[in-house]
Amino acid sequence: MFISSNSWKNLDVIKSNLRIDKNKKIILSISRLTEEKNIIFLAKEVAKVLKNNPEAVFILGGEGYLKDKLVKIVNEAKVSERVFFVGLIEKT
């Protein structure tokens, strides 16, 4: 799924595009999915937050070689239904 960077300015548009309930809280990260960005640590910590906060979702924008590992982490944590990998966010 691709979301224009213009959409990030309006939270309601983001939630609508991803079919997220408007009352959900969003945790957002836009980053390369690489070790240098410590994205594995972030995914593990966000999984803990999501388990304790059913009203929250995690949106991760970016591409990188760790995506498959991140998907595995959220699947194993059983929070994948509240994690959205939106891919590359291009500047417009």
N, C-alpha and C positions, 0 to 999 in steps of 0.2 A: 504494500500500500504506500502511496506517496501523498504527502500533505504539503502544500505550498507553504513556504516560510511566512507568507502573509497571514495564513490561518493561525499561526502561533500567537498572533496578537489578540485573538479573541478566543477565550477559553470555551465558550459555548460552541463555537465552530469545531474546535478540536474534539470536544465530547460528542458532538453530533456525528462527525466523520468517523469516529471510532466506535460509535454506538455505546458510549459510556453514559450511565445515568447522570443527569445534571447535578445530583446531590453528592456525587463521589468527589473525594479529594484527590488531587493529582500530584504525584512525585514525578518530576521530569529531569531527564539527563540527555544532553546532546553532546556526543563525544565519539571519537574514534574508538572502536572496540578492540583495544590493544592493551598489552601489559603496562605500557608506560602511563596509561590513564587510570590504572588500578581498578578497572571495570569489574573484575571478578569479585573483589572485595565489596564493591558497591552492590552488585547483584545479590550477594549473600546477605548483606545487611538490609537491603530493601526487602528481601524475602521475609526476614524476621519482622520487619515493620508491617508488612502486609498481613502476616499471620495474626498479629495483634490488633490490627486496625482494618476491620472488614469494609469500612467506608472509603478506603484508599485504593488507588490504582497506580501503576508505574508505567510511564511512557519512556521508551528508550529510543532516541534518534541517533543514527550513526551506522557506519559499516566498519567491518574489520574481521580479522581472522579468528577472533574469539567468539563470534556470534553463536556457533554451534554449542560451545561450552556454556555460554550464558543460557541458552534455551534448555540445556540439560539441567542446569542449576535450578531454574524456576520450575521445571517439571518435577524434579525430585522434591522440591519444597512444597509442591502441590499448590502453587499460586499462579500457575500459567494463565488461568482465565482472567487474571487481573494485571497481566503484564503485556504490553503492546510494543513490539519491535516495529518501528515505522521506517527504518532504513535511512538513507541519505536525505538530509534536509538541505536543499539547494537554496542559495541566496537568490532573491528576485529583485 
